[in-house]
Amino acid sequence: MRRTTLAALCIAAAATVTLTGCLPGTDKAESKPKEPFAGLTGGEIAERSVDTTKGATSLRLKGEVPDEESGGTIKMDIALDKKGDCAGTMSMSGEGGLELIKTGAIVYIKFDEAFLRSQSDGSSKQETDMVVDMMAGKWAKTKATGADAKDIAGFCDLDTVLDEFGGERFDAERGDTTKSGGVPAITLVEKDGKDRYTAYVATEGKPYLLRIVSASKKEPGDIAFSDYNKPVRTEAPKGKVLDLDTLGG
């Protein structure tokens, strides 16, 4: 099973996950806590986790995943929802980063200088310096339907991200109980040759996916999931905002 993108990583690990939750016992005299997901296999837990995760209206992704095209690492901290809105930061190893807000039909982006220079292949130094002077550290906006914004707008849509979950049978093994981000969790493990994928699933409250770790030499990754069903703050930036659509003529 290949896992070459964030979506594929989610399939592998989330698939390895489960979100059925632990219901409190009704026997007050019982001293032993109930086993999380008692009687369920890792695969069954994984299938249930997918359904629960896909039911979220919003969430936050924080961590890093490999970028297949560049061979580098993408770091992100971004909240997104099923309305297609999002807000957060993204960066590429050695190539700078950006701040991002998508609200409704508009995408707001603030690039740092390193990112702008990394995207300047084919441009002269004079042209690059001009772009850096005009845009680095400043908010700009563009329509979400524009050619340059479509990929970003797609990533901001939680439905699009969660649609990658499911559709396969999962071969996951139950692991130990632990904590992830301070939340009680159970681990689920899936192996593919020497590669190992671990998912952490909440065992208290709603059984949400909390973290996915890929211990793969080719595709290492570590993503935390949090802020389920919380509003995504997508207020438009204050002050002057450069209109990229106007500049494009």
One Martini backbone bead per residue (centre of mass of N, CA, C, O) as a GRO file, in nm:
protein
  249
    1MET     BB    1   0.089   0.040   0.028
    2ARG     BB    2   0.076   0.357  -0.069
    3ARG     BB    3   0.237   0.672   0.082
    4THR     BB    4   0.275   0.997  -0.075
    5THR     BB    5   0.066   1.156   0.098
    6LEU     BB    6  -0.138   1.288   0.316
    7ALA     BB    7  -0.378   1.124   0.227
    8ALA     BB    8  -0.234   0.847   0.232
    9LEU     BB    9  -0.148   0.861   0.525
   10CYS     BB   10  -0.434   0.869   0.633
   11ILE     BB   11  -0.522   0.600   0.530
   12ALA     BB   12  -0.317   0.427   0.678
   13ALA     BB   13  -0.359   0.542   0.971
   14ALA     BB   14  -0.656   0.588   0.992
   15ALA     BB   15  -0.705   0.303   0.925
   16THR     BB   16  -0.556   0.233   1.196
   17VAL     BB   17  -0.810   0.344   1.315
   18THR     BB   18  -1.040   0.449   1.592
   19LEU     BB   19  -1.396   0.566   1.662
   20THR     BB   20  -1.585   0.455   1.927
   21GLY     BB   21  -1.521   0.449   2.210
   22CYS     BB   22  -1.593   0.485   2.565
   23LEU     BB   23  -1.815   0.352   2.771
   24PRO     BB   24  -1.948   0.378   3.059
   25GLY     BB   25  -2.008   0.208   3.322
   26THR     BB   26  -2.287   0.075   3.526
   27ASP     BB   27  -2.096  -0.054   3.741
   28LYS     BB   28  -2.001   0.079   4.042
   29ALA     BB   29  -1.832  -0.178   4.155
   30GLU     BB   30  -1.638  -0.148   3.938
   31SER     BB   31  -1.275  -0.126   3.913
   32LYS     BB   32  -1.230  -0.194   3.625
   33PRO     BB   33  -1.148  -0.084   3.337
   34LYS     BB   34  -1.236  -0.070   3.032
   35GLU     BB   35  -1.165  -0.179   2.733
   36PRO     BB   36  -1.077  -0.046   2.457
   37PHE     BB   37  -1.252  -0.176   2.215
   38ALA     BB   38  -1.389  -0.430   2.286
   39GLY     BB   39  -1.357  -0.695   2.047
   40LEU     BB   40  -1.175  -0.539   1.849
   41THR     BB   41  -1.012  -0.496   1.580
   42GLY     BB   42  -0.802  -0.301   1.411
   43GLY     BB   43  -0.975  -0.288   1.152
   44GLU     BB   44  -1.243  -0.212   1.289
   45ILE     BB   45  -1.142   0.045   1.416
   46ALA     BB   46  -1.062   0.184   1.156
   47GLU     BB   47  -1.343   0.201   1.025
   48ARG     BB   48  -1.470   0.372   1.253
   49SER     BB   49  -1.276   0.610   1.238
   50VAL     BB   50  -1.348   0.711   0.961
   51ASP     BB   51  -1.642   0.785   1.016
   52THR     BB   52  -1.584   0.991   1.243
   53THR     BB   53  -1.393   1.181   1.095
   54LYS     BB   54  -1.598   1.247   0.855
   55GLY     BB   55  -1.799   1.401   1.070
   56ALA     BB   56  -1.638   1.642   1.076
   57THR     BB   57  -1.644   2.004   1.042
   58SER     BB   58  -1.356   2.031   1.189
   59LEU     BB   59  -0.988   2.098   1.189
   60ARG     BB   60  -0.643   2.028   1.290
   61LEU     BB   61  -0.319   2.052   1.132
   62LYS     BB   62  -0.001   1.919   1.269
   63GLY     BB   63   0.317   1.909   1.091
   64GLU     BB   64   0.476   1.649   0.882
   65VAL     BB   65   0.550   1.594   0.526
   66PRO     BB   66   0.614   1.467   0.235
   67ASP     BB   67   0.735   1.578  -0.086
   68GLU     BB   68   0.723   1.432  -0.388
   69GLU     BB   69   0.838   1.646  -0.589
   70SER     BB   70   1.097   1.765  -0.408
   71GLY     BB   71   1.184   1.586  -0.139
   72GLY     BB   72   1.074   1.730   0.090
   73THR     BB   73   0.927   1.922   0.363
   74ILE     BB   74   0.610   1.964   0.503
   75LYS     BB   75   0.486   2.226   0.699
   76MET     BB   76   0.202   2.244   0.935
   77ASP     BB   77  -0.069   2.485   1.049
   78ILE     BB   78  -0.410   2.393   1.003
   79ALA     BB   79  -0.739   2.510   0.963
   80LEU     BB   80  -1.049   2.331   0.871
   81ASP     BB   81  -1.351   2.309   0.666
   82LYS     BB   82  -1.665   2.232   0.502
   83LYS     BB   83  -1.672   2.530   0.364
   84GLY     BB   84  -1.355   2.592   0.274
   85ASP     BB   85  -1.210   2.697   0.516
   86CYS     BB   86  -0.892   2.864   0.626
   87ALA     BB   87  -0.601   2.857   0.863
   88GLY     BB   88  -0.237   2.926   0.837
   89THR     BB   89   0.065   2.731   0.792
   90MET     BB   90   0.341   2.697   0.547
   91SER     BB   91   0.631   2.482   0.464
   92MET     BB   92   0.956   2.446   0.305
   93SER     BB   93   1.237   2.299   0.285
   94GLY     BB   94   1.443   2.569   0.188
   95GLU     BB   95   1.158   2.756   0.082
   96GLY     BB   96   0.989   2.853   0.292
   97GLY     BB   97   0.677   3.049   0.348
   98LEU     BB   98   0.323   3.073   0.467
   99GLU     BB   99   0.026   3.249   0.493
  100LEU     BB  100  -0.329   3.146   0.546
  101ILE     BB  101  -0.652   3.256   0.402
  102LYS     BB  102  -0.987   3.124   0.374
  103THR     BB  103  -1.281   3.314   0.265
  104GLY     BB  104  -1.474   3.190   0.073
  105ALA     BB  105  -1.369   3.336  -0.244
  106ILE     BB  106  -1.102   3.409  -0.070
  107VAL     BB  107  -0.743   3.441  -0.088
  108TYR     BB  108  -0.496   3.473   0.165
  109ILE     BB  109  -0.144   3.581   0.131
  110LYS     BB  110   0.186   3.535   0.302
  111PHE     BB  111   0.507   3.581   0.205
  112ASP     BB  112   0.825   3.502   0.215
  113GLU     BB  113   1.129   3.553   0.080
  114ALA     BB  114   1.220   3.258   0.039
  115PHE     BB  115   0.978   3.169  -0.127
  116LEU     BB  116   0.995   3.369  -0.362
  117ARG     BB  117   1.285   3.281  -0.450
  118SER     BB  118   1.212   2.974  -0.500
  119GLN     BB  119   0.997   3.080  -0.744
  120SER     BB  120   1.227   3.223  -0.964
  121ASP     BB  121   1.248   3.053  -1.199
  122GLY     BB  122   1.342   3.239  -1.494
  123SER     BB  123   1.425   3.488  -1.340
  124SER     BB  124   1.550   3.769  -1.276
  125LYS     BB  125   1.691   3.951  -1.032
  126GLN     BB  126   1.520   4.200  -1.077
  127GLU     BB  127   1.244   4.061  -1.072
  128THR     BB  128   1.272   3.930  -0.796
  129ASP     BB  129   1.322   4.184  -0.627
  130MET     BB  130   1.049   4.312  -0.696
  131VAL     BB  131   0.868   4.098  -0.573
  132VAL     BB  132   0.983   4.105  -0.288
  133ASP     BB  133   0.927   4.409  -0.235
  134MET     BB  134   0.609   4.380  -0.282
  135MET     BB  135   0.541   4.089  -0.097
  136ALA     BB  136   0.708   4.055   0.143
  137GLY     BB  137   0.518   4.040   0.432
  138LYS     BB  138   0.247   4.059   0.258
  139TRP     BB  139  -0.073   4.092   0.186
  140ALA     BB  140  -0.272   3.888  -0.033
  141LYS     BB  141  -0.516   3.852  -0.305
  142THR     BB  142  -0.752   3.597  -0.435
  143LYS     BB  143  -0.925   3.398  -0.618
  144ALA     BB  144  -1.020   3.066  -0.568
  145THR     BB  145  -1.061   3.016  -0.896
  146GLY     BB  146  -0.788   3.051  -0.960
  147ALA     BB  147  -0.517   2.893  -1.086
  148ASP     BB  148  -0.321   2.957  -0.828
  149ALA     BB  149  -0.565   2.863  -0.602
  150LYS     BB  150  -0.686   2.574  -0.633
  151ASP     BB  151  -0.507   2.395  -0.455
  152ILE     BB  152  -0.553   2.547  -0.193
  153ALA     BB  153  -0.863   2.534  -0.190
  154GLY     BB  154  -0.874   2.223  -0.182
  155PHE     BB  155  -0.723   2.188   0.093
  156CYS     BB  156  -0.945   2.361   0.259
  157ASP     BB  157  -1.131   2.115   0.207
  158LEU     BB  158  -1.242   1.876   0.416
  159ASP     BB  159  -1.390   1.688   0.226
  160THR     BB  160  -1.148   1.634   0.041
  161VAL     BB  161  -0.965   1.513   0.258
  162LEU     BB  162  -1.174   1.290   0.373
  163ASP     BB  163  -1.220   1.129   0.100
  164GLU     BB  164  -0.946   0.959   0.144
  165PHE     BB  165  -1.103   0.800   0.329
  166GLY     BB  166  -1.114   0.487   0.268
  167GLY     BB  167  -1.198   0.197   0.052
  168GLU     BB  168  -1.053  -0.007   0.254
  169ARG     BB  169  -0.881  -0.257   0.391
  170PHE     BB  170  -0.754  -0.316   0.721
  171ASP     BB  171  -0.416  -0.395   0.865
  172ALA     BB  172  -0.447  -0.375   1.201
  173GLU     BB  173  -0.293  -0.334   1.517
  174ARG     BB  174  -0.307  -0.350   1.836
  175GLY     BB  175  -0.206  -0.147   2.101
  176ASP     BB  176  -0.134   0.068   2.322
  177THR     BB  177  -0.195   0.264   2.585
  178THR     BB  178  -0.211   0.630   2.597
  179LYS     BB  179  -0.090   0.955   2.494
  180SER     BB  180  -0.217   1.251   2.305
  181GLY     BB  181  -0.198   1.560   2.396
  182GLY     BB  182  -0.326   1.446   2.684
  183VAL     BB  183  -0.489   1.214   2.546
  184PRO     BB  184  -0.643   0.938   2.561
  185ALA     BB  185  -0.510   0.636   2.397
  186ILE     BB  186  -0.487   0.432   2.108
  187THR     BB  187  -0.294   0.208   1.929
  188LEU     BB  188  -0.219   0.166   1.577
  189VAL     BB  189  -0.071  -0.089   1.361
  190GLU     BB  190   0.116  -0.071   1.051
  191LYS     BB  191   0.277  -0.290   0.814
  192ASP     BB  192   0.549  -0.240   0.551
  193GLY     BB  193   0.776  -0.413   0.608
  194LYS     BB  194   0.987  -0.173   0.753
  195ASP     BB  195   0.740  -0.020   0.780
  196ARG     BB  196   0.569   0.216   1.011
  197TYR     BB  197   0.229   0.269   1.134
  198THR     BB  198   0.081   0.517   1.357
  199ALA     BB  199  -0.213   0.541   1.558
  200TYR     BB  200  -0.417   0.779   1.740
  201VAL     BB  201  -0.696   0.719   1.969
  202ALA     BB  202  -0.954   0.816   2.131
  203THR     BB  203  -1.101   0.698   2.461
  204GLU     BB  204  -1.238   0.977   2.513
  205GLY     BB  205  -1.512   1.049   2.419
  206LYS     BB  206  -1.459   1.109   2.117
  207PRO     BB  207  -1.308   0.893   1.867
  208TYR     BB  208  -1.047   1.051   1.768
  209LEU     BB  209  -0.804   1.143   1.574
  210LEU     BB  210  -0.466   1.247   1.685
  211ARG     BB  211  -0.241   1.062   1.528
  212ILE     BB  212   0.029   1.033   1.274
  213VAL     BB  213   0.291   0.786   1.212
  214SER     BB  214   0.577   0.768   0.989
  215ALA     BB  215   0.820   0.496   0.970
  216SER     BB  216   0.978   0.610   0.690
  217LYS     BB  217   1.236   0.671   0.484
  218LYS     BB  218   1.069   0.787   0.237
  219GLU     BB  219   0.783   0.858   0.431
  220PRO     BB  220   0.793   1.064   0.657
  221GLY     BB  221   0.566   1.132   0.944
  222ASP     BB  222   0.376   1.395   1.146
  223ILE     BB  223   0.034   1.411   1.257
  224ALA     BB  224  -0.193   1.630   1.412
  225PHE     BB  225  -0.519   1.612   1.564
  226SER     BB  226  -0.753   1.889   1.618
  227ASP     BB  227  -1.017   2.090   1.685
  228TYR     BB  228  -1.288   1.966   1.681
  229ASN     BB  229  -1.559   2.159   1.574
  230LYS     BB  230  -1.416   2.426   1.548
  231PRO     BB  231  -1.386   2.733   1.473
  232VAL     BB  232  -1.262   2.909   1.198
  233ARG     BB  233  -1.032   3.166   1.174
  234THR     BB  234  -1.123   3.405   0.889
  235GLU     BB  235  -1.020   3.682   0.899
  236ALA     BB  236  -0.948   3.945   0.742
  237PRO     BB  237  -0.704   4.138   0.686
  238LYS     BB  238  -0.558   4.415   0.791
  239GLY     BB  239  -0.533   4.660   0.587
  240LYS     BB  240  -0.323   4.631   0.339
  241VAL     BB  241  -0.411   4.466   0.018
  242LEU     BB  242  -0.305   4.281  -0.235
  243ASP     BB  243  -0.425   4.261  -0.575
  244LEU     BB  244  -0.364   4.007  -0.796
  245ASP     BB  245  -0.591   4.037  -1.012
  246THR     BB  246  -0.519   4.327  -1.093
  247LEU     BB  247  -0.223   4.273  -1.177
  248GLY     BB  248  -0.313   4.055  -1.401
  249GLY     BB  249  -0.552   4.217  -1.566
   0.00000   0.00000   0.00000
